[in-house]
Amino acid sequence: MEQQTHNNKIDQKVFEELCDAIGRENVLDNIEERVCSPFDTSEGKSIPDLVITPHSTEQVSSLLSIANKHSIPICPQWAWTGLSGGDVPVKSGISLDLKNMNRIEPLNARDLTVTVEPGVVIKDLQDEVAKSRLFYPPELGSAGFSTIGGRVAESTGGMIGMKYGVTREYVLAMEIVLPDGSVINTGRKTLKSVAGYDLTRFFVGSEGTLGVLTKITLKLLPMPEKIGTVISFFSDIDSALNATDSILIKNHLHVRSLEFADKICIDAIRESTEGEIPEEVGALLLIDVDGNEKNVANDISRIDALCRENSALNTSIANTDEKRNTLWDIWKSISPSLFKVNSMEFNEDCSAPRSKVKEALKKVYELGKAHSLQVAAFGNVGEGHVHLSVICNNGKVVDVPVNNLISQIFKDVVSVSRSNRSAQGVGDTKSEYIGLELAPHEIEIMRDLKRMFDPKSIMNPGKTFGNSSVHRNTHYK
Ligand SMILES: Cc1cc2nc3c(=O)[nH]c(=O)nc-3n(C[C@H](O)[C@H](O)[C@H](O)COP(=O)(O)OP(=O)(O)OC[C@H]3O[C@@H](n4cnc5c(N)ncnc54)[C@H](O)[C@@H]3O)c2cc1C
């Protein structure tokens, strides 16, 4: 072994045991390989003692059984696009890099399912199933690089959850290696199955703290014939939010996505929109509908009219795929643009029942003012989910007023909404807030379940219920 480890449980003998079981070439111990693996977009960093890159379920099983025997922490990971430090090996030990487990099993389109290994990148999966005119709906800004393993482990949401729901709704069955090395199969590869407790859902969103997901069977849907997009500009937030009620509740339009952005976000992206957004715009809605050509055209013109009825200053319809992609690219650039025009931003998110979004946003802006800090808001108001970016221009990453404001936002928003972890996982950076959202007895039941599956707490220790570190910069979309 190349150098001393942080974790005194990995000595030369254990190192050799790992190499014998998994292959020397898959056990990376030199410092270059170790420093390149241990962080995500939360910018947390902790160097693992070893990085292990298995190729099969059997190798993962051997690894976990050795790690369990010697009580060595395991942190599963691959694409590191997480935003809450879930993939940072905070207790050192072994980073389990799943990049080599990236096979997609041959697709049987008539079953409307596909089985994949955890290291498959979402875009590759989407491209593969598109060949059979099928689609895997959960869609994120990170689709080009995040993996299905990370997405299932974090139970991610996404931009078209309004119509199609989130990752959780698409996971039918899984093969999972438990901390003692045993392999279990949960769920069924059928579109319907109700036998017994739903173990599959239990592992979705478990953030690598219960076991390693080694195969995932997903539900697919027929690809919609056409997608249409409308962008609508309003002078103020209330008019934009009233328009969303008018579209969804009063006129029952089942839209694919319904995204909102406030003035701070709009100001940040104005430059990249080639003058399309007038100065007086204080809020915008970006709305997608899908279906057959005729229905899409009909829905788009109704949405256009409803936005205008709710005082929209201007509405623009994307008639071509090129224009649609441009609008969505601009949308995805909100967070990077906020980062570009300000020296630092801290991303959080919260969820409220739709009817309380206005109240939750009002509280957030009031708190920002009280702390002399700006808070930008954007997100899927159709689902009541808003990303909040606290803007900080003093260039410091760890900043007491920012942390105070974020804590206060979490407390006050939870009092309105009951949820401050609607996406992005809890991981390491948000674990200190879990008690705001979950009752003590819920946490105790979860801890008992964790102990049952992982009595030695080797799986991703320090996450979800663990001690959190300071806030770090998270910057996305
Ligand atoms: C540009 C951008 C936009 C985003 N937008 C959203 C959004 O709208 N909504 C949202 O919810 N999130 C969003 N995210 C964050 C999203 O959570 C991550 O993109 C994704 O879930 C992490 O995938 P990954 O493959 O990078 O996993 P990693 O970051 O490597 O791991 C994430 C977590 O999963 C665990 N894990 C990974 N693989 C396995 C496995 N096989 N078995 C067990 N545990 C495993 C890890 O231990 C870690 O806890 C965004 C991120 C970016 C960068």
The ligand as a Tripos MOL2 file, in Angstrom:
@<TRIPOS>MOLECULE
LIG
   53    58     1     0     0
SMALL
NO_CHARGES

@<TRIPOS>ATOM
      1 C1        -26.7970   21.1200  -12.5610 C.3       1 LIG1
      2 C2        -27.4850   20.3120  -11.4810 C.ar      1 LIG1
      3 C3        -28.8850   20.3500  -11.3640 C.ar      1 LIG1
      4 C4        -29.5210   19.6070  -10.3660 C.ar      1 LIG1
      5 N1        -30.8860   19.6930  -10.2520 N.ar      1 LIG1
      6 C5        -31.5180   18.9950   -9.2810 C.ar      1 LIG1
      7 C6        -32.9450   19.0570   -9.1380 C.ar      1 LIG1
      8 O1        -33.6350   19.7900   -9.8370 O.2       1 LIG1
      9 N2        -33.5230   18.2710   -8.2210 N.ar      1 LIG1
     10 C7        -32.7890   17.4250   -7.4170 C.ar      1 LIG1
     11 O2        -33.3630   16.6800   -6.6190 O.2       1 LIG1
     12 N3        -31.4260   17.3840   -7.4960 N.ar      1 LIG1
     13 C8        -30.7890   18.1350   -8.4080 C.ar      1 LIG1
     14 N4        -29.4090   18.0590   -8.5310 N.ar      1 LIG1
     15 C9        -28.6490   17.1890   -7.6360 C.3       1 LIG1
     16 C10       -28.8400   15.7120   -7.9310 C.3       1 LIG1
     17 O3        -29.2050   15.2310   -6.6790 O.3       1 LIG1
     18 C11       -27.6370   14.9940   -8.4070 C.3       1 LIG1
     19 O4        -27.4250   15.4410   -9.7100 O.3       1 LIG1
     20 C12       -27.7560   13.4330   -8.4490 C.3       1 LIG1
     21 O5        -28.7160   12.8950   -7.6180 O.3       1 LIG1
     22 C13       -26.4930   12.8240   -7.9620 C.3       1 LIG1
     23 O6        -26.1040   11.8750   -8.9130 O.3       1 LIG1
     24 P1        -24.5930   11.3940   -9.0390 P.3       1 LIG1
     25 O7        -24.6220   10.3040  -10.0260 O.co2     1 LIG1
     26 O8        -23.7050   12.5360   -9.2770 O.co2     1 LIG1
     27 O9        -24.3410   10.7650   -7.5940 O.3       1 LIG1
     28 P2        -23.2540   11.1390   -6.5140 P.3       1 LIG1
     29 O10       -23.2140   12.6200   -6.3060 O.co2     1 LIG1
     30 O11       -21.9770   10.4600   -6.8420 O.co2     1 LIG1
     31 O12       -23.9330   10.4570   -5.2360 O.3       1 LIG1
     32 C14       -25.0840   11.0150   -4.6700 C.3       1 LIG1
     33 C15       -25.5460   10.1870   -3.4580 C.3       1 LIG1
     34 O13       -25.9820    8.8910   -3.8780 O.3       1 LIG1
     35 C16       -25.2550    7.8530   -3.2110 C.3       1 LIG1
     36 N5        -25.0620    6.7960   -4.2090 N.ar      1 LIG1
     37 C17       -24.5750    6.9550   -5.4760 C.ar      1 LIG1
     38 N6        -24.6200    5.7670   -6.1230 N.ar      1 LIG1
     39 C18       -25.1220    4.8560   -5.2540 C.ar      1 LIG1
     40 C19       -25.3970    3.4580   -5.3220 C.ar      1 LIG1
     41 N7        -25.1980    2.7430   -6.4350 N.pl3     1 LIG1
     42 N8        -25.8880    2.8300   -4.2230 N.ar      1 LIG1
     43 C20       -26.1280    3.5230   -3.0780 C.ar      1 LIG1
     44 N9        -25.8890    4.8490   -2.9590 N.ar      1 LIG1
     45 C21       -25.4020    5.4970   -4.0260 C.ar      1 LIG1
     46 C22       -23.9700    8.5210   -2.7460 C.3       1 LIG1
     47 O14       -23.4260    7.8670   -1.6190 O.3       1 LIG1
     48 C23       -24.4660    9.9340   -2.4130 C.3       1 LIG1
     49 O15       -25.0570    9.9290   -1.1370 O.3       1 LIG1
     50 C24       -28.7460   18.8220   -9.4950 C.ar      1 LIG1
     51 C25       -27.3450   18.7960   -9.6040 C.ar      1 LIG1
     52 C26       -26.7110   19.5460  -10.5790 C.ar      1 LIG1
     53 C27       -25.2080   19.5090  -10.6560 C.3       1 LIG1
@<TRIPOS>BOND
     1     1     2 1
     2     2     3 ar
     3     2    52 ar
     4     3     4 ar
     5     4     5 ar
     6     4    50 ar
     7     5     6 ar
     8     6     7 ar
     9     6    13 1
    10     7     8 2
    11     7     9 ar
    12     9    10 ar
    13    10    11 2
    14    10    12 ar
    15    12    13 ar
    16    13    14 ar
    17    14    15 1
    18    14    50 ar
    19    15    16 1
    20    16    17 1
    21    16    18 1
    22    18    19 1
    23    18    20 1
    24    20    21 1
    25    20    22 1
    26    22    23 1
    27    23    24 1
    28    24    25 2
    29    24    26 1
    30    24    27 1
    31    27    28 1
    32    28    29 2
    33    28    30 1
    34    28    31 1
    35    31    32 1
    36    32    33 1
    37    33    34 1
    38    33    48 1
    39    34    35 1
    40    35    36 1
    41    35    46 1
    42    36    37 ar
    43    36    45 ar
    44    37    38 ar
    45    38    39 ar
    46    39    40 ar
    47    39    45 ar
    48    40    41 1
    49    40    42 ar
    50    42    43 ar
    51    43    44 ar
    52    44    45 ar
    53    46    47 1
    54    46    48 1
    55    48    49 1
    56    50    51 ar
    57    51    52 ar
    58    52    53 1
@<TRIPOS>SUBSTRUCTURE
     1 LIG1         1 GROUP 0 **** ****
